[in-house]
Amino acid sequence: MTVGKKYKACLFDMDGLLIDSERVYTVSFSEALIKLGIKQGLTWDLKAKLQGLPGVEACQVTIDFHHLQDKITAEELFKITSERQLELWPQVNLLPGVSKLINYLHEHKVPICVCTSSDKAKYELKTQNSHSVFKLFDGNIITADNETIKGKGFR
């Protein structure tokens, strides 16, 4: 990679790109769905519909997809999956190659930023094992609850 005038900055999503957090969503939703009688758990066709959605909205999409309206509410499913996710966040690590890339960009003074649909509290939980890399973003972290940017993940 050649760094210079060709690259002015790099913006990164976080979940599934920098950190292995998508596994946590898969596990938490799969476990909940299995308990609700959906033997296959979370499938890729449903997971694709959930990515980037805020929690309760993702849970409602899940309920609608599997016709679970008589078994659980979106708020109840959100509570179940969120509690499981809290148990799993401490296990989240960087994906392969991320540390090397971010260090390289930082060393070559290419401005870098993380933009995530996670709120600040979830960002902190998800990145607790990766502080040495995320500090290289020099505070350039945009979370869903950033008051200056109201996007899809902002609620």
N, CA and C atoms as an extended XYZ file, in Angstrom:
465
Properties=species:S:1:pos:R:3:atomname:S:1:resname:S:1:resid:I:1 pbc="F F F"
N         0.849       -1.177        0.000 N   MET     1
C         0.000        0.000        0.000 CA  MET     1
C         0.886        1.230        0.000 C   MET     1
N         0.618        2.144       -0.880 N   THR     2
C         1.325        3.406       -0.924 CA  THR     2
C         0.453        4.458       -0.260 C   THR     2
N         1.029        5.150        0.684 N   VAL     3
C         0.275        6.182        1.388 CA  VAL     3
C         0.836        7.528        0.989 C   VAL     3
N        -0.013        8.470        0.795 N   GLY     4
C         0.395        9.809        0.426 CA  GLY     4
C        -0.820       10.582       -0.005 C   GLY     4
N        -0.676       11.367       -1.033 N   LYS     5
C        -1.786       12.183       -1.505 CA  LYS     5
C        -2.938       11.341       -2.030 C   LYS     5
N        -2.653       10.100       -2.412 N   LYS     6
C        -3.696        9.242       -2.943 CA  LYS     6
C        -4.769        8.929       -1.895 C   LYS     6
N        -4.379        8.799       -0.626 N   TYR     7
C        -5.306        8.471        0.451 CA  TYR     7
C        -5.397        9.649        1.396 C   TYR     7
N        -6.570       10.281        1.439 N   LYS     8
C        -6.735       11.451        2.297 CA  LYS     8
C        -7.229       11.081        3.678 C   LYS     8
N        -8.028       10.013        3.769 N   ALA     9
C        -8.559        9.554        5.052 CA  ALA     9
C        -9.210        8.191        4.854 C   ALA     9
N        -9.420        7.495        5.956 N   CYS    10
C       -10.122        6.208        5.929 CA  CYS    10
C       -11.207        6.210        6.994 C   CYS    10
N       -12.421        5.882        6.589 N   LEU    11
C       -13.543        5.719        7.505 CA  LEU    11
C       -13.830        4.230        7.622 C   LEU    11
N       -14.047        3.777        8.835 N   PHE    12
C       -14.293        2.364        9.073 CA  PHE    12
C       -15.615        2.146        9.789 C   PHE    12
N       -16.370        1.161        9.336 N   ASP    13
C       -17.441        0.603       10.134 CA  ASP    13
C       -16.741       -0.230       11.203 C   ASP    13
N       -17.452       -0.661       12.220 N   MET    14
C       -16.790       -1.404       13.282 CA  MET    14
C       -17.188       -2.878       13.307 C   MET    14
N       -18.494       -3.148       13.447 N   ASP    15
C       -18.972       -4.519       13.617 CA  ASP    15
C       -18.743       -5.354       12.365 C   ASP    15
N       -18.008       -6.439       12.532 N   GLY    16
C       -17.765       -7.351       11.422 CA  GLY    16
C       -16.665       -6.905       10.480 C   GLY    16
N       -16.165       -5.697       10.662 N   LEU    17
C       -15.070       -5.210        9.824 CA  LEU    17
C       -13.791       -5.073       10.646 C   LEU    17
N       -13.885       -4.393       11.775 N   LEU    18
C       -12.730       -4.235       12.654 CA  LEU    18
C       -12.719       -5.279       13.771 C   LEU    18
N       -13.896       -5.558       14.316 N   ILE    19
C       -13.983       -6.514       15.425 CA  ILE    19
C       -14.950       -7.646       15.090 C   ILE    19
N       -14.740       -8.772       15.762 N   ASP    20
C       -15.549       -9.966       15.524 CA  ASP    20
C       -16.825       -9.946       16.373 C   ASP    20
N       -17.574       -8.868       16.289 N   SER    21
C       -18.790       -8.712       17.093 CA  SER    21
C       -20.009       -9.338       16.444 C   SER    21
N       -19.979       -9.549       15.155 N   GLU    22
C       -21.138      -10.153       14.488 CA  GLU    22
C       -21.425      -11.548       15.038 C   GLU    22
N       -20.388      -12.243       15.463 N   ARG    23
C       -20.553      -13.559       16.072 CA  ARG    23
C       -21.436      -13.474       17.314 C   ARG    23
N       -21.279      -12.399       18.088 N   VAL    24
C       -22.073      -12.217       19.310 CA  VAL    24
C       -23.550      -12.070       18.971 C   VAL    24
N       -23.851      -11.290       17.949 N   TYR    25
C       -25.250      -11.132       17.535 CA  TYR    25
C       -25.817      -12.466       17.052 C   TYR    25
N       -25.026      -13.192       16.291 N   THR    26
C       -25.471      -14.493       15.781 CA  THR    26
C       -25.775      -15.455       16.930 C   THR    26
N       -24.874      -15.538       17.878 N   VAL    27
C       -25.062      -16.449       19.014 CA  VAL    27
C       -26.276      -16.039       19.839 C   VAL    27
N       -26.381      -14.758       20.181 N   SER    28
C       -27.479      -14.322       21.063 CA  SER    28
C       -28.844      -14.509       20.404 C   SER    28
N       -28.949      -14.190       19.122 N   PHE    29
C       -30.228      -14.375       18.429 CA  PHE    29
C       -30.516      -15.855       18.185 C   PHE    29
N       -29.486      -16.623       17.828 N   SER    30
C       -29.699      -18.057       17.594 CA  SER    30
C       -30.193      -18.755       18.854 C   SER    30
N       -29.557      -18.481       19.975 N   GLU    31
C       -29.976      -19.103       21.225 CA  GLU    31
C       -31.421      -18.752       21.568 C   GLU    31
N       -31.780      -17.488       21.403 N   ALA    32
C       -33.148      -17.054       21.704 CA  ALA    32
C       -34.144      -17.721       20.757 C   ALA    32
N       -33.815      -17.775       19.479 N   LEU    33
C       -34.723      -18.383       18.504 CA  LEU    33
C       -34.895      -19.879       18.751 C   LEU    33
N       -33.839      -20.557       19.104 N   ILE    34
C       -33.933      -21.990       19.400 CA  ILE    34
C       -34.870      -22.215       20.584 C   ILE    34
N       -34.760      -21.373       21.613 N   LYS    35
C       -35.657      -21.481       22.769 CA  LYS    35
C       -37.108      -21.210       22.387 C   LYS    35
N       -37.300      -20.436       21.316 N   LEU    36
C       -38.650      -20.123       20.836 CA  LEU    36
C       -39.145      -21.137       19.810 C   LEU    36
N       -38.372      -22.196       19.592 N   GLY    37
C       -38.803      -23.266       18.709 CA  GLY    37
C       -38.311      -23.179       17.275 C   GLY    37
N       -37.445      -22.230       16.979 N   ILE    38
C       -36.871      -22.107       15.633 CA  ILE    38
C       -35.547      -22.882       15.647 C   ILE    38
N       -35.599      -24.139       15.208 N   LYS    39
C       -34.473      -25.068       15.370 CA  LYS    39
C       -33.185      -24.606       14.715 C   LYS    39
N       -33.277      -23.931       13.571 N   GLN    40
C       -32.062      -23.539       12.859 CA  GLN    40
C       -31.420      -22.275       13.431 C   GLN    40
N       -32.083      -21.630       14.397 N   GLY    41
C       -31.519      -20.411       14.966 CA  GLY    41
C       -31.535      -19.282       13.951 C   GLY    41
N       -30.542      -18.424       14.023 N   LEU    42
C       -30.451      -17.275       13.125 CA  LEU    42
C       -29.797      -17.704       11.817 C   LEU    42
N       -30.521      -17.552       10.720 N   THR    43
C       -29.998      -17.907        9.400 CA  THR    43
C       -29.453      -16.654        8.712 C   THR    43
N       -28.644      -16.861        7.688 N   TRP    44
C       -28.034      -15.730        6.991 CA  TRP    44
C       -29.066      -14.851        6.293 C   TRP    44
N       -30.141      -15.440        5.792 N   ASP    45
C       -31.133      -14.609        5.106 CA  ASP    45
C       -31.799      -13.638        6.075 C   ASP    45
N       -32.006      -14.038        7.323 N   LEU    46
C       -32.550      -13.113        8.325 CA  LEU    46
C       -31.456      -12.183        8.824 C   LEU    46
N       -30.290      -12.707        9.105 N   LYS    47
C       -29.210      -11.865        9.631 CA  LYS    47
C       -28.917      -10.694        8.698 C   LYS    47
N       -28.966      -10.918        7.406 N   ALA    48
C       -28.726       -9.844        6.438 CA  ALA    48
C       -29.734       -8.713        6.599 C   ALA    48
N       -30.943       -9.039        7.000 N   LYS    49
C       -31.982       -8.022        7.197 CA  LYS    49
C       -31.779       -7.244        8.500 C   LYS    49
N       -31.034       -7.819        9.441 N   LEU    50
C       -30.870       -7.228       10.764 CA  LEU    50
C       -29.669       -6.302       10.882 C   LEU    50
N       -28.675       -6.513       10.057 N   GLN    51
C       -27.426       -5.778       10.205 CA  GLN    51
C       -27.644       -4.283       10.080 C   GLN    51
N       -27.136       -3.561       11.092 N   GLY    52
C       -27.237       -2.107       11.118 CA  GLY    52
C       -28.503       -1.576       11.749 C   GLY    52
N       -29.466       -2.454       12.054 N   LEU    53
C       -30.708       -1.995       12.678 CA  LEU    53
C       -30.520       -1.815       14.181 C   LEU    53
N       -31.192       -0.824       14.750 N   PRO    54
C       -31.190       -0.705       16.215 CA  PRO    54
C       -31.860       -1.929       16.841 C   PRO    54
N       -31.516       -2.226       18.090 N   GLY    55
C       -31.917       -3.448       18.777 CA  GLY    55
C       -33.380       -3.846       18.705 C   GLY    55
N       -34.273       -2.999       19.185 N   VAL    56
C       -35.690       -3.368       19.225 CA  VAL    56
C       -36.240       -3.536       17.808 C   VAL    56
N       -35.773       -2.713       16.890 N   GLU    57
C       -36.209       -2.835       15.499 CA  GLU    57
C       -35.749       -4.173       14.904 C   GLU    57
N       -34.516       -4.565       15.191 N   ALA    58
C       -34.004       -5.856       14.721 CA  ALA    58
C       -34.825       -7.000       15.317 C   ALA    58
N       -35.198       -6.859       16.562 N   CYS    59
C       -36.006       -7.904       17.211 CA  CYS    59
C       -37.391       -7.994       16.577 C   CYS    59
N       -37.980       -6.855       16.221 N   GLN    60
C       -39.297       -6.889       15.569 CA  GLN    60
C       -39.210       -7.538       14.191 C   GLN    60
N       -38.148       -7.251       13.450 N   VAL    61
C       -37.945       -7.883       12.145 CA  VAL    61
C       -37.824       -9.397       12.329 C   VAL    61
N       -37.114       -9.818       13.369 N   THR    62
C       -36.954      -11.246       13.663 CA  THR    62
C       -38.297      -11.898       13.976 C   THR    62
N       -39.076      -11.248       14.799 N   ILE    63
C       -40.402      -11.762       15.171 CA  ILE    63
C       -41.302      -11.857       13.942 C   ILE    63
N       -41.300      -10.825       13.125 N   ASP    64
C       -42.124      -10.829       11.907 CA  ASP    64
C       -41.665      -11.922       10.942 C   ASP    64
N       -40.368      -12.075       10.787 N   PHE    65
C       -39.799      -13.057        9.868 CA  PHE    65
C       -40.234      -14.480       10.232 C   PHE    65
N       -40.251      -14.773       11.533 N   HIS    66
C       -40.583      -16.121       12.000 CA  HIS    66
C       -42.023      -16.244       12.532 C   HIS    66
N       -42.802      -15.182       12.392 N   HIS    67
C       -44.207      -15.193       12.840 CA  HIS    67
C       -44.310      -15.590       14.311 C   HIS    67
N       -43.565      -14.894       15.153 N   LEU    68
C       -43.512      -15.208       16.579 CA  LEU    68
C       -44.330      -14.237       17.433 C   LEU    68
N       -45.230      -13.480       16.819 N   GLN    69
C       -45.986      -12.449       17.518 CA  GLN    69
C       -46.755      -12.996       18.725 C   GLN    69
N       -47.188      -14.256       18.675 N   ASP    70
C       -47.942      -14.847       19.781 CA  ASP    70
C       -47.046      -15.366       20.902 C   ASP    70
N       -45.728      -15.386       20.666 N   LYS    71
C       -44.808      -15.956       21.647 CA  LYS    71
C       -43.995      -14.919       22.418 C   LYS    71
N       -43.704      -13.778       21.774 N   ILE    72
C       -42.779      -12.827       22.388 CA  ILE    72
C       -42.942      -11.452       21.747 C   ILE    72
N       -42.648      -10.396       22.508 N   THR    73
C       -42.654       -9.039       21.958 CA  THR    73
C       -41.227       -8.653       21.579 C   THR    73
N       -41.108       -7.615       20.789 N   ALA    74
C       -39.782       -7.131       20.400 CA  ALA    74
C       -38.991       -6.691       21.629 C   ALA    74
N       -39.652       -6.066       22.575 N   GLU    75
C       -38.973       -5.611       23.786 CA  GLU    75
C       -38.465       -6.791       24.619 C   GLU    75
N       -39.255       -7.855       24.706 N   GLU    76
C       -38.832       -9.047       25.444 CA  GLU    76
C       -37.644       -9.731       24.759 C   GLU    76
N       -37.726       -9.859       23.442 N   LEU    77
C       -36.621      -10.471       22.699 CA  LEU    77
C       -35.368       -9.617       22.817 C   LEU    77
N       -35.529       -8.323       22.768 N   PHE    78
C       -34.395       -7.409       22.921 CA  PHE    78
C       -33.734       -7.588       24.291 C   PHE    78
N       -34.530       -7.723       25.325 N   LYS    79
C       -33.994       -7.925       26.676 CA  LYS    79
C       -33.191       -9.228       26.743 C   LYS    79
N       -33.741      -10.290       26.191 N   ILE    80
C       -33.063      -11.596       26.209 CA  ILE    80
C       -31.744      -11.542       25.439 C   ILE    80
N       -31.786      -11.012       24.221 N   THR    81
C       -30.562      -10.972       23.405 CA  THR    81
C       -29.539      -10.011       23.997 C   THR    81
N       -29.991       -8.900       24.536 N   SER    82
C       -29.065       -7.928       25.131 CA  SER    82
C       -28.350       -8.494       26.344 C   SER    82
N       -29.084       -9.223       27.191 N   GLU    83
C       -28.453       -9.835       28.366 CA  GLU    83
C       -27.379      -10.838       27.955 C   GLU    83
N       -27.671      -11.620       26.931 N   ARG    84
C       -26.680      -12.594       26.448 CA  ARG    84
C       -25.482      -11.881       25.827 C   ARG    84
N       -25.749      -10.818       25.093 N   GLN    85
C       -24.660      -10.061       24.482 CA  GLN    85
C       -23.728       -9.472       25.537 C   GLN    85
N       -24.288       -8.999       26.641 N   LEU    86
C       -23.457       -8.463       27.719 CA  LEU    86
C       -22.478       -9.516       28.238 C   LEU    86
N       -22.905      -10.761       28.255 N   GLU    87
C       -22.023      -11.854       28.674 CA  GLU    87
C       -20.933      -12.124       27.645 C   GLU    87
N       -21.247      -11.885       26.376 N   LEU    88
C       -20.324      -12.244       25.285 CA  LEU    88
C       -19.383      -11.114       24.857 C   LEU    88
N       -19.739       -9.847       25.088 N   TRP    89
C       -18.886       -8.741       24.616 CA  TRP    89
C       -17.439       -8.860       25.088 C   TRP    89
N       -17.176       -9.305       26.332 N   PRO    90
C       -15.770       -9.406       26.750 CA  PRO    90
C       -14.924      -10.374       25.919 C   PRO    90
N       -15.551      -11.199       25.117 N   GLN    91
C       -14.812      -12.156       24.288 CA  GLN    91
C       -14.492      -11.617       22.891 C   GLN    91
N       -14.977      -10.429       22.567 N   VAL    92
C       -14.801       -9.880       21.216 CA  VAL    92
C       -13.370       -9.384       21.021 C   VAL    92
N       -12.788       -9.770       19.900 N   ASN    93
C       -11.423       -9.356       19.559 CA  ASN    93
C       -11.386       -8.735       18.168 C   ASN    93
N       -10.250       -8.156       17.847 N   LEU    94
C       -10.036       -7.621       16.501 CA  LEU    94
C       -10.054       -8.753       15.487 C   LEU    94
N       -10.490       -8.446       14.303 N   LEU    95
C       -10.408       -9.403       13.206 CA  LEU    95
C        -8.971       -9.435       12.671 C   LEU    95
N        -8.584      -10.518       12.011 N   PRO    96
C        -7.210      -10.643       11.508 CA  PRO    96
C        -6.817       -9.484       10.591 C   PRO    96
N        -5.638       -8.961       10.794 N   GLY    97
C        -5.083       -7.908        9.951 CA  GLY    97
C        -5.445       -6.494       10.366 C   GLY    97
N        -6.427       -6.340       11.245 N   VAL    98
C        -6.894       -5.001       11.621 CA  VAL    98
C        -5.808       -4.214       12.352 C   VAL    98
N        -5.167       -4.834       13.322 N   SER    99
C        -4.133       -4.134       14.084 CA  SER    99
C        -3.021       -3.636       13.168 C   SER    99
N        -2.580       -4.483       12.270 N   LYS   100
C        -1.508       -4.113       11.338 CA  LYS   100
C        -1.938       -2.939       10.445 C   LYS   100
N        -3.166       -2.998        9.928 N   LEU   101
C        -3.654       -1.927        9.049 CA  LEU   101
C        -3.785       -0.603        9.792 C   LEU   101
N        -4.412       -0.621       10.955 N   ILE   102
C        -4.633        0.626       11.698 CA  ILE   102
C        -3.299        1.217       12.150 C   ILE   102
N        -2.384        0.383       12.608 N   ASN   103
C        -1.057        0.876       12.978 CA  ASN   103
C        -0.346        1.499       11.788 C   ASN   103
N        -0.440        0.872       10.636 N   TYR   104
C         0.190        1.379        9.420 CA  TYR   104
C        -0.368        2.755        9.047 C   TYR   104
N        -1.703        2.862        9.039 N   LEU   105
C        -2.328        4.141        8.691 CA  LEU   105
C        -1.954        5.222        9.701 C   LEU   105
N        -1.955        4.863       10.963 N   HIS   106
C        -1.605        5.820       12.021 CA  HIS   106
C        -0.151        6.291       11.862 C   HIS   106
N         0.745        5.359       11.634 N   GLU   107
C         2.168        5.690       11.468 CA  GLU   107
C         2.393        6.599       10.265 C   GLU   107
N         1.568        6.423        9.221 N   HIS   108
C         1.713        7.239        8.013 CA  HIS   108
C         0.806        8.473        8.029 C   HIS   108
N         0.257        8.755        9.207 N   LYS   109
C        -0.528        9.964        9.442 CA  LYS   109
C        -1.728       10.123        8.506 C   LYS   109
N        -2.321        8.992        8.134 N   VAL   110
C        -3.569        9.022        7.376 CA  VAL   110
C        -4.699        9.150        8.395 C   VAL   110
N        -5.513       10.212        8.315 N   PRO   111
C        -6.613       10.361        9.271 CA  PRO   111
C        -7.565        9.162        9.179 C   PRO   111
N        -7.933        8.649       10.347 N   ILE   112
C        -8.824        7.488       10.408 CA  ILE   112
C        -9.967        7.783       11.377 C   ILE   112
N       -11.113        7.168       11.091 N   CYS   113
C       -12.306        7.385       11.905 CA  CYS   113
C       -13.154        6.116       11.908 C   CYS   113
N       -13.784        5.833       13.046 N   VAL   114
C       -14.753        4.743       13.151 CA  VAL   114
C       -16.139        5.372       13.181 C   VAL   114
N       -17.036        4.861       12.352 N   CYS   115
C       -18.432        5.277       12.340 CA  CYS   115
C       -19.265        4.023       12.579 C   CYS   115
N       -20.022        4.001       13.673 N   THR   116
C       -20.743        2.790       14.038 CA  THR   116
C       -22.179        3.089       14.438 C   THR   116
N       -23.065        2.144       14.185 N   SER   117
C       -24.450        2.291       14.632 CA  SER   117
C       -24.614        1.858       16.085 C   SER   117
N       -23.523        1.458       16.725 N   SER   118
C       -23.545        1.165       18.162 CA  SER   118
C       -23.520        2.477       18.943 C   SER   118
N       -24.228        2.493       20.075 N   ASP   119
C       -24.122        3.676       20.921 CA  ASP   119
C       -22.798        3.644       21.680 C   ASP   119
N       -22.471        4.730       22.364 N   LYS   120
C       -21.171        4.867       23.042 CA  LYS   120
C       -20.944        3.749       24.061 C   LYS   120
N       -21.972        3.404       24.833 N   ALA   121
C       -21.823        2.367       25.856 CA  ALA   121
C       -21.498        1.012       25.218 C   ALA   121
N       -22.193        0.668       24.130 N   LYS   122
C       -21.904       -0.605       23.453 CA  LYS   122
C       -20.540       -0.567       22.780 C   LYS   122
N       -20.176        0.576       22.232 N   TYR   123
C       -18.841        0.722       21.642 CA  TYR   123
C       -17.779        0.379       22.694 C   TYR   123
N       -17.938        0.922       23.888 N   GLU   124
C       -16.966        0.676       24.966 CA  GLU   124
C       -16.906       -0.805       25.332 C   GLU   124
N       -18.078       -1.452       25.425 N   LEU   125
C       -18.110       -2.885       25.749 CA  LEU   125
C       -17.457       -3.726       24.652 C   LEU   125
N       -17.775       -3.395       23.413 N   LYS   126
C       -17.281       -4.193       22.288 CA  LYS   126
C       -15.778       -4.064       22.075 C   LYS   126
N       -15.219       -2.924       22.442 N   THR   127
C       -13.805       -2.664       22.145 CA  THR   127
C       -12.902       -2.808       23.364 C   THR   127
N       -13.431       -3.341       24.459 N   GLN   128
C       -12.636       -3.411       25.686 CA  GLN   128
C       -11.360       -4.237       25.545 C   GLN   128
N       -11.316       -5.188       24.617 N   ASN   129
C       -10.105       -5.986       24.405 CA  ASN   129
C        -9.179       -5.376       23.362 C   ASN   129
N        -9.547       -4.237       22.819 N   SER   130
C        -8.808       -3.677       21.680 CA  SER   130
C        -8.417       -2.221       21.882 C   SER   130
N        -8.287       -1.797       23.128 N   HIS   131
C        -7.998       -0.379       23.403 CA  HIS   131
C        -6.726        0.114       22.726 C   HIS   131
N        -5.713       -0.730       22.637 N   SER   132
C        -4.447       -0.279       22.053 CA  SER   132
C        -4.601        0.111       20.589 C   SER   132
N        -5.517       -0.522       19.885 N   VAL   133
C        -5.752       -0.172       18.483 CA  VAL   133
C        -6.732        0.989       18.370 C   VAL   133
N        -7.813        0.958       19.137 N   PHE   134
C        -8.824        2.009       19.013 CA  PHE   134
C        -8.332        3.365       19.504 C   PHE   134
N        -7.330        3.384       20.379 N   LYS   135
C        -6.771        4.674       20.798 CA  LYS   135
C        -6.057        5.367       19.634 C   LYS   135
N        -5.645        4.586       18.617 N   LEU   136
C        -4.965        5.162       17.451 CA  LEU   136
C        -5.907        6.000       16.587 C   LEU   136
N        -7.188        5.886       16.808 N   PHE   137
C        -8.159        6.714       16.084 CA  PHE   137
C        -8.209        8.134       16.649 C   PHE   137
N        -7.450        8.386       17.695 N   ASP   138
C        -7.316        9.718       18.291 CA  ASP   138
C        -8.663       10.387       18.581 C   ASP   138
N        -9.613        9.598       19.073 N   GLY   139
C       -10.921       10.149       19.426 CA  GLY   139
C       -11.877       10.301       18.261 C   GLY   139
N       -11.453        9.928       17.071 N   ASN   140
C       -12.320       10.024       15.892 CA  ASN   140
C       -13.247        8.817       15.835 C   ASN   140
N       -14.187        8.780       16.771 N   ILE   141
C       -15.146        7.693       16.899 CA  ILE   141
C       -16.536        8.316       16.864 C   ILE   141
N       -17.314        7.949       15.869 N   ILE   142
C       -18.686        8.455       15.763 CA  ILE   142
C       -19.623        7.300       16.090 C   ILE   142
N       -20.348        7.443       17.197 N   THR   143
C       -21.298        6.418       17.616 CA  THR   143
C       -22.721        6.877       17.296 C   THR   143
N       -23.653        5.955       17.371 N   ALA   144
C       -25.041        6.245       16.995 CA  ALA   144
C       -25.676        7.335       17.845 C   ALA   144
N       -25.216        7.486       19.075 N   ASP   145
C       -25.803        8.499       19.944 CA  ASP   145
C       -25.046        9.819       19.913 C   ASP   145
N       -24.174       10.000       18.927 N   ASN   146
C       -23.485       11.273       18.743 CA  ASN   146
C       -24.532       12.321       18.380 C   ASN   146
N       -24.644       13.347       19.183 N   GLU   147
C       -25.697       14.364       19.003 CA  GLU   147
C       -25.565       15.169       17.707 C   GLU   147
N       -24.363       15.221       17.142 N   THR   148
C       -24.174       16.020       15.930 CA  THR   148
C       -24.545       15.282       14.660 C   THR   148
N       -24.660       13.956       14.752 N   ILE   149
C       -24.975       13.148       13.570 CA  ILE   149
C       -26.122       12.212       13.920 C   ILE   149
N       -27.265       12.471       13.372 N   LYS   150
C       -28.426       11.636       13.645 CA  LYS   150
C       -28.715       10.787       12.420 C   LYS   150
N       -28.352        9.497       12.497 N   GLY   151
C       -28.516        8.599       11.363 CA  GLY   151
C       -29.399        7.424       11.697 C   GLY   151
N       -29.255        6.378       10.936 N   LYS   152
C       -30.089        5.177       11.055 CA  LYS   152
C       -30.056        4.570       12.453 C   LYS   152
N       -28.894        4.527       13.071 N   GLY   153
C       -28.782        3.888       14.372 CA  GLY   153
C       -29.162        4.784       15.538 C   GLY   153
N       -29.391        6.055       15.298 N   PHE   154
C       -29.702        6.995       16.384 CA  PHE   154
C       -31.129        6.801       16.852 C   PHE   154
N       -31.308        6.624       18.130 N   ARG   155
C       -32.653        6.507       18.717 CA  ARG   155
C       -32.715        7.276       20.000 C   ARG   155
